[in-house]
């Protein structure tokens, strides 16, 4: 199963693509969609187009994204919500199931501690995926989201007593 993880942002949207095979996860690609300066609608279109292109290129079966958290700046939170919205729309347009995870849940799944900092997330993503170097922070967050989803969905399948998945069917 290929999973696309997205760390949304109105100027920099991180992405990470991994493959889950049984209990193992393999790195495919990661990076950032850079929207630059300019009006918000044009930046949102770049996010939508970028996510749509990632889906077309890597053909993920699942899509995972970070939930919005309310910071001190309401304007930033609204822009983040809009960036999330267009990324989710790109996934839904391609009939991908969407999973959303809280930042603390993602950090707990990857680092083992919900209050982990960005450096710890980068280090664990590098270690778990056996990367030669630390990924850029937003790309590491997106990979962490994909890893969290891989672990969560694998755990749910195990709890349900499903032995495996063949051609999209549980047995």
C-alpha positions, 0 to 999 in steps of 0.5 A, spaced: 500 500 500 502 506 498 500 512 502 501 520 501 502 524 507 501 531 507 503 537 512 499 543 510 502 550 509 500 556 505 507 557 503 510 551 504 506 544 504 510 538 506 509 531 502 511 524 503 510 518 500 511 511 503 510 504 501 507 499 507 509 492 506 506 488 511 509 491 518 515 494 514 515 501 511 519 503 505 521 510 503 519 513 496 519 520 495 518 526 500 519 534 499 515 540 499 510 544 494 513 551 495 507 556 493 512 563 494 509 569 495 503 572 492 495 572 493 492 566 497 488 564 492 494 563 487 498 559 492 492 555 494 491 553 486 499 551 487 497 546 493 491 543 489 495 542 483 501 539 486 498 534 490 494 532 484 500 531 480 503 527 486 497 523 486 497 522 479 505 520 479 505 515 485 498 512 485 497 512 493 491 508 495 491 512 502 492 519 503 493 522 510 493 529 513 495 533 519 489 536 523 488 543 524 491 546 530 489 553 533 495 557 535 495 564 537 494 567 530 487 566 528 489 569 521 494 563 520 490 558 522 485 560 517 490 560 512 492 553 514 485 550 514 484 553 507 491 549 505 488 543 508 482 544 504 485 544 497 489 538 499 483 534 501 479 536 495 485 534 491 485 527 494 477 526 494 477 528 487 481 522 485 477 517 490 482 517 495 480 515 502 482 521 507 485 520 514 486 526 519 491 525 525 492 530 530 499 533 531 500 529 538 498 523 535 503 523 529 509 525 534 506 519 539 506 514 533 513 516 530 517 518 536 513 515 542 512 522 545 506 527 543 510 533 545 516 531 541 520 537 537 521 537 530 528 535 531 526 529 534 521 527 529 526 528 523 531 524 527 526 518 528 523 519 520 530 518 518 531 512 522 525 509 521 525 509 513 533 508 513 534 515 510 542 517 509 540 524 511 535 528 515 529 530 511 527 537 511 522 539 516 516 540 513 517 533 509 519 530 515 513 532 518 509 529 512 513 522 512 511 522 520 504 523 518 504 517 513 508 513 518 503 514 523 497 512 518 501 506 516 502 504 523 494 506 525 491 502 519 496 496 520 494 496 528 486 496 526 487 491 521 490 486 526 485 488 531 479 486 526 483 479 526 484 480 518 490 476 516 491 480 510 489 484 504 489 481 497 487 486 491 483 491 496 479 485 499 480 483 507 481 475 508 
